[in-house]
């Protein structure tokens, strides 16, 4: 799983605005993992490509931060009679290291049939 954004962060703490800018400019590398929770709704849940938006980044302690974000989704589950388009809001924590930002992302990809057995 690619949950990192490479960069030069060796000079210490960075303003929230700079971190937000760096993450926004590199969000494509981790986008898939940030929206992987859609599969818990339905195999037919779809992410609105390009709709991911960073809402807020807050400093927790030392080099630890929290980021809240939202994205558009289309969820279809005929068994549960669900068909909806909505904006989902999630949060993730991350750590700024000297050469990268590492996100604490839980892999929500649906296991294969072999994994389930």
Buried (B, 14 or more C-beta within 10 A) or exposed (E): EEBBBEBEBEEEEBEBEEBBEBBEEBBEEBBEBBBBBBBEBBEBBBBBEEBBBBEEBEBEEEBEBBBBBBBBBBBBBEEEEEEEEEEBEBEBBBBBBEEBBBBEBEEEEEEEEEEEE
